[in-house]
Amino acid sequence: MSAATGRALAAVMERVAVTAAEVGPRFPLYADPADGRWTTTGRGSWTGGFWAGLLWLRARYTGAEPDRRAAAACTARLEPWAGADTATRGLIFWYGTAAAGDDAEAAALRARAARACLSACDPELGILPWGDALGGPRLLARVDAVPGTVPLLAGAGPGGAAAAAAHLHRHLDLCLGRPGDAAPWFRPALGFETATGRWQPCEDPPPGWSRGQAWLLLAVADALLRPAVPAGDFTRLTEAAALLITRGGVLTGRPVPPADTGRPDGPLDTSAAAITAVALLKLARTPGPRAEQYALRAEEILDRLTRSHLTGDDGDRPPGMLLDGCYDAAKRLAVRHELVWGDFFLALALSALHGLADVTRV
């Protein structure tokens, strides 16, 4: 890989060390673009696994035992979420443990979370419900409930693989429109009405939520890399990936999309771009004629992120900050900030390019 991506990876990993010293036992959420100071949470919320994952990636990068111990300690602090009623356990426990390699304690925690998620699956709805641990209605189908959850459930044995496939395909049924539909082609969240037995689209997040499209593409890519999950539906998954890529302008649109494609002049979301780059690197490792095109587009996105949105060592801000991430455009919350999950997916993609992480397994 190029010297430029090597420098970017070094900057991102140094940023992890600086962040660790700042936040201590807390979890970083988003950092101010002016000075790099983090807003943190005590328990990690739905993003805690990305911080643990970043620490594991740094431990791989440095090979230092203190870094490995820091990653293991952070992962252990995720344990209270294993029994929480939230489908974001996929995000928390897959990305918080997958980069840990053969660490026995991380694997045990991942297995425990997988079993808990499997037991919480609703066979009638065909999904692991969104849950109420983070507030709001429990019976939601949201695209950010799918990434991480697919590989997490798939690791829970034959029953887990079947549940992972059901969870993914039900979300594809609900969230992706069909040709000729009057509704938007992408519906990132739907609520189940028990009175009518029907799913109804939610107003928030909006149909143009670019991070939602990236989340679903990532989940499809993960399923295609796990033969037990497609269960004969390889064609359907490749068609879903093609729809997300084509209708979402993944190969032809701006490398860094707006947070809401319905507001093209609104804030960008570099975290959506970083997630998309990882998804494309995964798709490049699945059979198909467009593998090389996917890999090249992933590298193009990463080049734009590192050249135009990553802080260097020539200013007052810490180097290695991935700026212009948008937490929530509608609420005007952290709309040009460094986001911990954006950092994670950028670090994962760069680590994969440099042979430090196997993108098919993380």
N, C-alpha and C positions, 0 to 999 in steps of 0.2 A: 504494500500500500504506500501512498504518497507520504512524503515528509510532513505535508500540511495536516493530514489526518492524524499522524503520530503526535504532532504538537498539540492538536486539539484534544486528543485523548489524554495526554499528559496534563493539560490545563483542567480538563473536567475532573480527573482523579485528584489533582491538588485541591480543587474546589471542594471535593468530598471531605478531605482532611480538614480544611478550614471550617466547613459547616459542622463537622463533628465536634470540633473544639468549641464552637459557638453554642450549639444546642444542648450539649451534654446528654442527659438521659431522656430528653424530650424528642419529639419527632418534627422535622421541618415540613412546612406545608407550602408556603410561597415566600419569596424574598423580594424586597423593595428594589426596583430597578435603579434607583438613585444611589443607594449605598450598600446593597446586598444583604441587609439585615433581614433575618428570617422571622416570619410569623410561625409559631410552633403550636403543637397540640401535645397534651400529656399522654394520651393513649394511642395516638396515631391515626384515628379515624379510618377512612377507607384508603388512605394513602400510605399508611405505615409500612406496608410491605415493600414499597418502592424505596424507602430509605434503607431498610434492611438489605434489599437487593443491591443498592448502590454500594453499601459497605462490603458486601460479598465480592462485587466486581472489583473494588479497590484492593481487596485482599488477594484476588487473583493477579492483579496488575503488579503489586509490590512483592508478593510472596512472603510478606512479613507476618510472623506469628502474632504480634500485637494487633495487626489489622484483622486477622482471622478471629481473634478473641472478641474484638469489638463488634464484628458482624454477628457472631454467635450470640453475644449478649443482647444485641438489639432484636434479633429474631426471637429470642426467648421472651422478650417483653410483648410480643404479639399474642402470646398464649391466651389471654382473656377473650380474644375475638373468636376463638375456635367454636365456642358455643353460642355466639351471638346470632340473632335472627336477621341475617343480611346476606344477600347474594354477593355482596362485595367481598366476601371471604375468598372468592376466586382471585381477586386482585391482591388481597392481603397475603394469602398463604402461598399462592403459586409464585408470585414475583418476589416474595420475601424469602423463599427457600430454594427455588430452582437453580440459582447460581451458586448454591452452597456445595455443589458437588456431592461428595460422599460423606458429608458431615452427618453423623448418625442422629443427633438431636434435632437438627433441622428436618431430616427425613421423617422422624417420628412425629413431629408437630404437623408436618404436611399430611401425613397419613391420618392423624386424628381429625384434622379439619376436613379432609376428604370424606371420612366416614360420617361426620356430623352433617355435612352438606347433603350426602346421599340420603340420610335419614329424614332430612327436611324437604326433600323433593315431593312435589304434589303430583301423583300419577294422573289425576283427572285433568289438571291444567297442563301437564306435560312439561313443567318447568320447576326449577328451584325459585320460589317466589322472591321478589325483591326484599321483603322483610320489613320489620318496623324498628330495627335497632338504631337506625339513623333518623327516625322520624318519618312522618307521612304515612300514606296508606300502604298496607303490606302487600296486597295483591296487584303488583305491578310487573310488567315485562319491560325491562330496559336494556338497551344494547350494552351498557357498561356492566351488566350482570353476566355477560357471556365470556369476555376474555379472561383468561386465568381459570375460570370455572370449568371450561371444557377440559383442559389438561389435568386440573385438580381432580375432578370427578373420574376421569378416565383412569386415574391411578388407584381407584378404589375397587379393582377387580371387575369381573364380567358385568355385575350389576351396575357398577360405576360407569363403565364404558357405554352401556345402554342408556343410562340416565344422562350422560354427557351428550350423546347423539340426540336424544329427545329434547333436551334443553336447548341445544343449538338450533335444531330444525324448527322447533316451535317458534323461536325468536325470528328465524328467517321467514316463516309463514306470516308472522304478525308485523314485522318491521319493514319488510321489503314489498313494495307494490308489484303488481303484475301489469304487463302491457295492456293499455286500454283503461286502466283504473282511473277514476276521476280524482281519487285521493292522491296526495303527494307520494312520490315513488319511495320515499324513505320516512319512516315513522319511528323516532328513537325511543318513545315510551308510550305504553298503553296500559290502561287500568282495567281491571276485571270488575264488571258490575254483577254482583251476586243476584240482584233482583231479576235481571234479564238474561244472565248467563252469557253475556257478550263482552268482548273487549272493545274499548273505546280509546282512540288516540288522545294523548295528553297535549296540552298547549306548551308545556315546558318539559324538556328542552324542545326548541323549534325544529321543524323538518330539515332546516339547513345546517344543523349542528355538525360541523366538520369533524370534531373529535368523536362524535357518535359513529360516524361512518368509518373512521379509522379503527375504533374499538371493534366493530363488527367484522371488518376485513381481517383484523388480527386474529379474531376467534376462528374464522373460517380457515385461515392459513394454518393455525395450530391443529385444527381437525384434520386437514389434508395430510399433515405430517404424522398422524397417528392412525394407522390402518384399522384399529379396533373401533374408532369413533364413526367413520363414514358408514360402516355397515351396509355396503352396497350402494351408498348414495354419493359416490365420488363425482358423478356427473352433475348432480344437483349442487354440490358444493363448488365445483369449478364454475358453474353457471352463476352462482351467487357472487363469487369473487369477481367474475367478469362484469356483472351488473354494477357492483360497487365501484370497480375501477373505471368503467365507462361512464356511468351516470355521474359519478363523483369527480370526473376529470382528473383522476390520479396520475395518468401518464401525460396528459396534455395541458392541465391547468397550472396555476401558479405552484411552485414547489412548496411554498408556505401558504396555506389557504387562510381565508378569513375565518374567524371563529364561527360565524354564521354566514353561510354562502348566500343567504337571502339578503345580507347586508354587505355587499362586496367592498364598500368603503369603510366598514367598521374595523375593529381591532383584528389583528392576525392571531393565529394560534400555532406557535412553534411546537407545542406538545403534540398537536394533531399530526404535524409533519413528521415528528420523530417516531410516533407510533406507526404511521404509514410506512416509513422507511424500514422499520423492523418487520412489518407484515410483508413488504415486498421482498426483503432478504429471505424470509421463510418461503414465500411462494416461488422464489428462484430456485429453491431446492426440492420442488415437487415436479413430477413429470409434466411436460407440456412444451409447446413450441415457443412460448413467450418468456421462458426462464431468463434468457440473457437480457431481454428488454426490461424485465422487472429488476434485475440486479443493477443495470445501468441507471435506471430511474432512481433507485434507492441511493446510489452514490451521488447522483445529481442533487437530490434533496439534502443529503448530508453535507455536501459541499456548500450549498446555500446556507444551511444552518450554521456551519462553523465559520464561514467567511463573513456573513452579514449579521448574525444574531448572537454570536458568542463573544463575550468580553475578552479582551487581551490584557497584556501587562503594561499598557501604555496610558492608563488612566487612573482615576481615584477609586474605581470599583474593583473588587476582587476579580482576577482572571478566572475564566472557566464558567461564567454564568450564562446559561441559555436564556436570553431575554425574549420578550414579546410572546410569552405564553399567556393565555386567557383563561382564567379560572371560570368565570361566569359573566358573559357579556350582558345578559339581560339585567342582572343585578349590579352591573358595573363593579364587580368584585375582582380585584387583582387582574386587570385587563392587559397589562404590558409587563408582567412580572416573570421572574424565574419560578418555575413550578417543579416540585420534587419529582413528579412522574415524567415531566419532559426531560429533566436531567437523566433519569434512569434509562429511558429508551434511547436517548442519544448515546449514553455510555455503553449500553448493550450493543447498539449497532456498530459503534467504533471498535468495541472489544471484539465483536465478531469479525470485522474486517481485518483485524490484526491477530486473529487466531487465539485470542484469550478466552473466548466464550463460543460455545456451539449454539448457534441461534436456533437450531432445530430442537434443542432440549431446554431452552430457557424462554 
